[in-house]
Amino acid sequence: DTGVSQDPRHKITKRGQNVTFRCDPISEHNRLYWYRQTLGQGPEFLTYFQNEAQLEKSRLLSDRFSAERPKGSFSTLEIQRTEQGDSAMYLCASSLVSPALNEQFFGPGTRLTVL
Amino acid sequence: AQSVTQPDIHITVSEGASLELRCNYSYGATPYLFWYVQSPGQGLQLLLKYFSGDTLVQGIKGFEAEFKRSQSSFNLRKPSVHWSDAAEYFCAVGGDFGNEKLTFGTGTRLTIIP
């Protein structure tokens, strides 16, 4: 049973560089979510997809952030022109939509450090 | 707007003692409520979830939570903690059977002393 995987687990970059993270959800899950967690805080919602469609984006998500899920399977989150304030743990989660109470399964996260 | 408040940033309990972590929520419709646990270097793991029915919900690892609509609370309890329970605990609220965005509290860090 494969859970949600994220790659890379750690990323160190210099301010102004672009970074891209990948998330592979549980295979039959049709919803995929991105959250961001900073030190001492709970995860904050960024965006989510149902299949290929991006259904909601948080106002936290500036124009430098873009997410895709081109074939309704894996997703990528790109941050352009990184800033030190982007340093955080980026969490991906997936769920299977059904008329019952569903769980979002979380991956281990990608820790981004912007120098 | 939905929100979650976890009033206790850090709690220390002795191994074998009972535990209660507080959670208050604000949500316009019927809330879907969750408790997650996060250990250092680990992802978030679901402990339990609530939508309707019995207001006392049983979860994994011996945890339970009680939903009190009149108090907008969903407190997490465990009768006897183990050293392995030391972790960060997050309460979350969401909609659409848990398939919409989750709003998390700021978390409660639990320390266990021998």
Interface residues (C-beta under 8 A of the other chain):
Chain A: G3 V4 R31 Y33 Y35 G40 Q41 G42 P43 E44 F45 Y48 E56 S58 L91 A93 S95 V97 S98 P99 A100 L101 N102 E103 Q104 F105 F106 G107 P108 G109
Chain B: V4 Y32 F34 Y36 G41 Q42 G43 L44 Q45 L46 K49 Y50 F51 F90 A92 F97 G98 N99 E100 K101 L102 T103 F104 G105 T106 G107
